[in-house]
Amino acid sequence: MKKVLKVFMIIVIVLVVFVFGFVLTLQIFEFRPDDITVLTVEDNLEDLESNYIDLSEDLTLLTFNIGYASLSETEDFVMDGGTKARMDSLEEVESNLDGITSILEDNPADIYLIQEIDVDSSRSYNINQLIHFQDALGKSSVLAYNYRCIFVPFPINPMQMMGKVNSGIVTFSDYYTESAERHQLPGSFAWPVSLANLKRAMLISKYPIQDSDKFLVVINVHLSAYDDGTMRLEEMEALKQVMLTEYSAGNYVVVGGDFNQTFPQAVTINEDESYTYHYALKDEGLWEAYPMEEDWFLDNDFRFGVDITNPTCRLLNKAHDTVNLENNQYYVIDGFIVSNNLNINTITTLNENFKYSDHNPVLINLSFN
């Protein structure tokens, strides 16, 4: 009996030491970005007037959360009620990358706003997806990390564990970039979850305008999803302050990305303060993308660029049912917010049927007032 107890105690001590050592390692190597980080623009164009924004020409932008090329139609995701966090093979990730690249090439834009690009992450088989798109698109690019962790011990299944993660949001452009900054967003999860979780940020790029001292300010965002809603509100407040500051300075402001909130055009707030979504929530237990605030943006001369004809996102609680679409949970959480000195000519959610990602891309065409 004493021998069994001794063995048991040794096992417990080893486990405690291992857990302590692992948490300590995460603490030491935790990603701690500054509030504002000046970023390097790769392959930036020359600082020439001809590479500046021309107010007489239309501007096309595309936003696309590519789900680290691992959340295609066959996949589910553990945080959405599924079991997985990575694809079964490198070849599947490469196939998704090729499909996503084809979508971008078939829908040319002056500026691409991409979310969830992995750069040497275990969960996507260590492919440098940034280099892949740099080579394919031939544009200047700037990366803002929002997820860096030496090892994410989740999910518990060792075959699905994320492991090392280096991921972020990237803006690709055909114009000279005057400046690019990463602005840390407020809010975080409690310790120790925060050690292995995202550090959300805005990627703010400024493009000079021909014969003007004003700028086109493009803000790439990927806001929180799995909090209780508090962090999303804090993030939106920070975003609004930046938008208002830039617009008050006479600049043209475009915010695009994955807001993880339902755009006002895709939800009705009822008299009892309940919500009726354009793509109805099929079960109260499913993840809910709460409505985005509308009044502040309208009162401060901003408008929404959103197309509800097609959903922009699907829930990853299971693989996509491509036969009976009514069995899937859909949302409208991707799109744009633009200042009133810009005209929205067209806005289209491209129906890619979630073949290569759990999101559909959104394409907007703008002109300058």
C-alpha positions in Angstrom: 0.0 0.0 0.0 2.8 2.4 0.9 4.5 1.6 -2.4 1.4 2.4 -4.4 0.9 5.6 -2.4 4.5 6.6 -3.1 4.2 6.0 -6.8 0.9 8.0 -6.8 2.6 10.9 -5.0 5.5 10.9 -7.4 3.1 11.1 -10.4 1.2 14.0 -8.8 4.4 15.9 -8.1 5.7 15.3 -11.6 2.4 16.6 -13.0 2.4 19.6 -10.8 6.0 20.5 -11.7 5.2 20.0 -15.4 2.1 22.2 -15.3 3.9 24.9 -13.3 6.8 24.8 -15.7 4.6 25.0 -18.8 2.6 28.0 -17.4 5.9 29.7 -16.4 7.2 29.2 -20.0 4.0 30.7 -21.4 4.4 33.6 -19.0 8.0 34.2 -20.0 7.3 34.0 -23.8 3.9 35.8 -23.7 3.3 38.1 -26.7 3.2 41.6 -25.1 2.8 44.1 -27.9 3.1 47.9 -27.3 -0.1 50.0 -27.4 1.1 51.3 -30.8 3.7 49.6 -33.0 5.1 51.1 -36.2 5.0 48.4 -38.8 7.2 47.8 -41.8 5.6 47.8 -45.2 7.1 45.1 -47.4 7.6 45.9 -51.1 6.3 49.4 -50.6 5.9 51.5 -53.7 8.1 54.5 -54.3 7.1 57.8 -52.6 5.9 59.3 -55.9 2.8 61.3 -56.7 1.8 58.7 -59.3 1.6 56.0 -56.6 -0.7 58.2 -54.5 -4.5 57.9 -54.3 -6.2 59.6 -57.3 -9.6 61.1 -56.1 -11.0 61.0 -59.7 -10.7 57.2 -59.7 -12.8 54.6 -58.0 -11.4 52.5 -55.2 -12.0 48.8 -54.8 -11.4 46.9 -51.6 -12.0 43.3 -50.6 -12.1 41.9 -47.1 -11.7 38.2 -46.4 -11.2 36.1 -43.3 -9.4 33.1 -44.7 -9.5 31.0 -41.5 -5.8 30.2 -41.7 -6.7 28.1 -44.8 -7.9 25.4 -42.5 -11.6 26.1 -41.9 -13.0 24.9 -45.2 -16.4 23.3 -46.0 -15.4 19.9 -44.5 -14.3 21.3 -41.1 -15.7 22.2 -37.7 -14.0 24.1 -34.9 -13.8 23.3 -31.3 -14.8 26.8 -30.1 -18.0 26.7 -32.2 -19.1 23.4 -30.8 -17.1 21.1 -33.0 -14.0 19.1 -32.1 -11.2 20.2 -34.5 -8.7 23.0 -34.7 -6.6 21.9 -37.7 -6.9 20.1 -40.9 -5.9 16.4 -41.3 -3.0 17.1 -43.8 -0.7 19.6 -45.2 -2.1 18.9 -48.7 -5.6 20.0 -47.6 -4.2 23.3 -46.3 -2.3 23.9 -49.6 -5.5 23.1 -51.6 -7.4 25.7 -49.6 -4.6 28.3 -50.1 -4.8 27.7 -53.8 -8.6 28.1 -53.8 -8.4 31.3 -51.8 -5.7 32.7 -54.1 -8.0 32.0 -57.1 -10.8 33.9 -55.4 -8.6 36.9 -54.9 -7.2 36.8 -58.4 -10.7 36.5 -59.9 -11.9 39.5 -57.9 -9.2 42.1 -58.3 -9.0 44.9 -55.8 -6.8 47.9 -55.1 -6.6 46.9 -51.4 -7.1 43.5 -49.8 -7.9 43.2 -46.1 -7.1 39.7 -45.0 -7.7 38.2 -41.6 -6.3 35.0 -40.0 -3.2 34.6 -42.0 -0.8 32.1 -40.4 3.0 32.6 -40.5 4.7 29.4 -39.4 2.0 28.0 -37.2 1.7 24.3 -36.3 -2.0 24.3 -36.8 -1.5 25.0 -40.5 1.6 22.9 -41.0 4.0 25.7 -40.7 3.2 27.2 -44.1 4.2 30.9 -44.4 0.9 32.0 -45.9 2.0 35.6 -46.0 4.8 34.8 -48.5 2.3 32.7 -50.5 0.0 35.7 -51.0 2.8 38.1 -51.5 4.1 36.0 -54.4 0.6 35.5 -55.8 -0.7 39.1 -55.6 2.4 41.1 -56.2 1.3 43.9 -54.0 2.9 45.7 -51.0 1.9 44.2 -47.7 1.9 44.9 -44.0 1.3 42.4 -41.2 0.0 43.1 -37.7 0.2 40.0 -35.5 -2.8 39.4 -33.2 -2.0 35.9 -32.1 1.5 34.7 -31.1 2.1 31.9 -28.7 4.9 29.5 -28.3 2.4 26.6 -27.7 -1.4 26.7 -27.4 -2.4 23.6 -25.4 -5.9 23.5 -26.9 -8.0 21.6 -27.7 -7.0 18.8 -25.3 -7.0 16.2 -28.1 -3.2 16.0 -29.0 -4.1 15.3 -32.6 -6.0 18.6 -32.8 -3.9 20.8 -30.5 -3.0 24.1 -32.1 0.6 24.2 -30.8 2.8 27.1 -32.0 0.7 29.9 -33.4 1.9 33.0 -35.3 -1.0 34.7 -37.0 -2.4 38.1 -37.8 -4.2 40.5 -40.2 -2.6 41.7 -43.4 -3.3 44.6 -45.7 -2.2 44.3 -49.4 -2.1 47.5 -51.5 -1.4 48.9 -54.9 -0.5 52.3 -53.5 2.4 53.9 -51.7 1.8 53.5 -47.9 2.8 56.6 -45.9 2.6 54.8 -42.6 1.2 51.6 -41.1 0.6 51.0 -37.4 -0.7 48.3 -35.1 -3.0 49.7 -32.4 -3.6 47.3 -29.6 -7.3 47.0 -28.7 -8.5 47.1 -25.1 -9.7 44.1 -23.1 -8.2 40.7 -22.5 -9.2 37.3 -21.0 -8.3 36.5 -17.4 -5.0 34.9 -16.5 -3.8 32.2 -17.4 -6.1 32.0 -20.5 -4.7 35.3 -21.7 -1.2 33.7 -22.0 -2.3 31.6 -24.9 -5.0 33.8 -26.4 -5.3 36.5 -29.0 -4.2 40.0 -28.6 -6.6 41.8 -30.9 -5.5 44.9 -32.8 -6.3 47.4 -35.5 -4.0 47.6 -38.5 -4.1 51.3 -39.6 -2.6 52.2 -43.0 -2.4 55.7 -44.4 -2.2 56.4 -48.1 -1.4 59.9 -49.4 -3.7 61.6 -51.9 -2.5 63.4 -55.1 -2.4 67.2 -54.8 -3.6 67.0 -51.2 -2.4 67.0 -47.6 -5.2 64.5 -46.7 -5.0 60.7 -46.5 -7.0 57.7 -47.2 -7.0 55.8 -43.9 -7.8 52.1 -44.1 -8.3 50.2 -40.9 -8.2 46.4 -41.0 -10.0 44.7 -38.0 -10.7 41.3 -36.6 -12.7 41.8 -33.4 -13.3 39.4 -30.5 -15.7 36.5 -30.9 -15.8 34.3 -27.8 -16.1 36.8 -24.9 -19.3 37.8 -23.1 -19.7 40.8 -25.3 -17.8 43.2 -23.0 -14.5 43.1 -25.0 -16.3 43.7 -28.3 -17.9 46.9 -26.8 -14.5 48.1 -25.6 -12.9 47.4 -28.9 -15.6 49.2 -30.8 -15.1 52.3 -28.5 -11.4 52.3 -29.4 -12.2 51.9 -33.1 -14.7 54.7 -33.0 -12.2 57.1 -31.5 -9.7 56.4 -34.2 -12.3 56.8 -36.9 -13.5 60.1 -35.5 -10.0 61.5 -35.1 -9.1 60.7 -38.7 -12.4 61.9 -40.2 -12.2 65.1 -38.2 -8.8 65.7 -39.7 -10.4 65.7 -43.1 -9.2 62.2 -44.1 -11.2 59.5 -45.9 -11.8 56.6 -43.6 -12.5 53.0 -44.5 -12.8 50.2 -41.9 -13.1 46.7 -43.1 -12.9 43.2 -41.7 -14.5 40.6 -39.5 -16.4 42.4 -36.8 -17.9 39.3 -35.2 -21.0 41.4 -34.7 -24.1 41.4 -36.9 -24.4 44.5 -39.1 -27.5 46.6 -38.4 -28.9 45.9 -41.9 -29.1 42.2 -41.0 -31.0 42.4 -37.7 -34.2 43.9 -36.3 -34.4 44.9 -32.7 -37.9 44.2 -31.5 -40.0 46.2 -29.0 -39.1 43.7 -26.2 -35.4 44.2 -27.1 -35.1 40.7 -28.5 -33.4 40.3 -31.9 -34.6 38.9 -35.2 -31.7 38.1 -37.4 -31.8 38.0 -41.2 -30.2 34.6 -40.9 -32.2 33.3 -37.9 -30.4 31.9 -34.9 -31.5 28.2 -35.1 -30.8 27.3 -31.5 -30.3 29.5 -28.4 -27.3 27.4 -27.5 -25.4 28.4 -30.7 -22.9 31.2 -30.9 -24.7 34.5 -31.3 -23.3 37.5 -33.2 -24.9 40.3 -31.3 -26.0 43.5 -33.2 -23.5 46.2 -34.0 -24.4 49.7 -32.7 -25.8 51.8 -35.5 -26.8 55.3 -34.1 -23.2 56.5 -33.3 -21.9 55.8 -36.7 -24.8 57.5 -38.5 -24.7 60.5 -36.1 -21.0 60.9 -36.8 -21.2 60.7 -40.6 -20.3 57.1 -41.2 -22.2 54.5 -43.2 -22.2 50.8 -43.4 -21.0 48.8 -46.4 -22.8 45.5 -46.2 -24.6 43.1 -48.5 -27.1 40.7 -46.8 -27.9 38.8 -50.0 -25.5 36.1 -49.0 -24.1 35.3 -45.5 -20.6 36.3 -44.8 -19.9 33.6 -42.2 -21.0 30.1 -41.2 -20.9 28.5 -37.7 -18.3 25.8 -37.4 -20.2 23.5 -35.1 -20.2 21.0 -37.9 -19.1 20.6 -41.5 -20.9 22.7 -44.0 -24.1 21.0 -45.3 -23.9 21.8 -49.0 -27.1 19.9 -49.9 -29.5 21.3 -47.3 -28.4 24.8 -46.6 -31.1 25.4 -44.1 -29.2 23.1 -41.7 -26.4 25.6 -41.4 -26.1 28.6 -39.1 -25.2 31.7 -41.0 -24.2 35.3 -40.1 -23.5 38.7 -41.6 -20.5 39.9 -39.7 -18.0 40.9 -42.4 -18.1 44.2 -44.3 -17.1 47.8 -44.2 -17.8 51.1 -42.4 -16.9 54.2 -44.4 -16.9 58.0 -43.9 -19.5 60.1 -45.6 -16.9 61.8 -47.9 -16.9 58.4 -49.7 -19.7 57.1 -52.0 -20.5 53.4 -51.9 -21.0 52.5 -55.5 -21.4 48.7 -55.1 -21.1 46.3 -52.2 -21.2 42.5 -52.8 -20.8 39.5 -50.6 -19.3 36.9 -53.0 -21.0 33.6 -52.7 -18.1 31.2 -52.5 -20.2 28.6 -50.6 -17.6 28.5 -47.8 -15.6 26.0 -49.8 -12.2 27.2 -48.6 -13.0 29.2 -45.5 -15.8 29.7 -43.0 -16.2 33.2 -44.4 -17.2 34.7 -47.7 -15.3 37.6 -49.1 -16.9 41.0 -49.3 -16.1 43.4 -52.2 -16.8 47.1 -52.1 -16.3 49.8 -54.8 -16.0 53.4 -53.6 -15.7 56.9 -55.1 -14.5 60.1 -53.5 -16.8 63.1 -52.9 
